Amino acid sequence: MNELISSGIELMLIGMGMVFSFLAMLIVAIKTMSSLILRFFPELPAGQHPGMHHGDDLGTIAAISAAVLQYRKKYQKKD
């Protein structure tokens, strides 16, 4: 019985050690990739974000906004 408990504890420690080492390697890999991305693709200047386009037509934006508003009015939930 004593041998069975020690074998179980040994297996538990090996499993926990493997999970801990995998998570540690995962953290190192994520930090490395993050530093590489920031080195080769620096952040955009302040006030810009990836979805911002310089050639956005204000008329197009107004038309899309009006269409969304009309859709929401048409398919409004009736509680």
C-alpha positions in Angstrom: 0.0 0.0 0.0 2.9 2.4 0.9 4.5 1.6 -2.5 1.3 2.5 -4.3 1.0 5.9 -2.6 4.6 6.8 -3.3 4.1 5.7 -6.9 1.0 8.0 -7.2 2.8 10.9 -5.6 5.8 10.4 -8.0 3.4 10.4 -11.0 1.6 13.5 -9.7 4.9 15.4 -9.3 6.1 14.4 -12.8 2.8 15.5 -14.4 2.8 18.8 -12.5 6.4 19.4 -13.5 5.7 18.7 -17.2 2.7 21.1 -17.1 4.7 23.8 -15.4 7.6 23.4 -17.9 5.2 23.5 -20.9 3.6 26.7 -19.5 7.0 28.3 -18.9 8.1 27.5 -22.4 4.8 28.9 -23.7 5.4 32.2 -21.9 8.9 32.5 -23.2 7.7 31.8 -26.8 5.0 34.4 -26.5 7.3 37.1 -25.1 9.9 36.3 -27.8 7.4 36.6 -30.6 6.0 39.8 -29.1 9.4 41.4 -28.9 10.2 40.3 -32.5 6.9 41.8 -33.8 7.5 45.1 -32.0 11.0 45.3 -33.4 10.1 44.7 -37.0 6.6 46.2 -37.0 6.7 49.2 -34.7 3.5 50.8 -33.4 1.7 53.3 -35.6 1.9 57.0 -34.8 -0.5 58.3 -32.2 -4.0 59.0 -33.6 -3.9 56.2 -36.2 -5.1 52.6 -36.0 -5.1 49.8 -38.5 -8.8 50.3 -39.4 -8.2 54.0 -40.3 -8.0 54.8 -44.0 -6.9 58.1 -45.4 -9.3 58.1 -48.3 -12.6 57.4 -46.5 -15.4 59.2 -48.3 -17.7 61.0 -45.8 -20.7 60.4 -48.1 -20.1 56.7 -48.0 -19.9 56.7 -44.2 -23.1 58.7 -44.0 -24.9 56.3 -46.4 -23.8 53.2 -44.4 -24.9 54.9 -41.1 -28.3 55.7 -42.6 -28.7 52.1 -43.9 -27.8 50.6 -40.5 -30.2 53.0 -38.7 -33.0 52.1 -41.2 -32.3 48.3 -40.7 -32.5 48.7 -36.9 -35.8 50.5 -37.1 -37.2 47.9 -39.4 -36.1 44.9 -37.4 -36.5 46.3 -33.9 -37.3 43.7 -31.3 -40.9 44.0 -30.1 -40.9 43.1 -26.4 
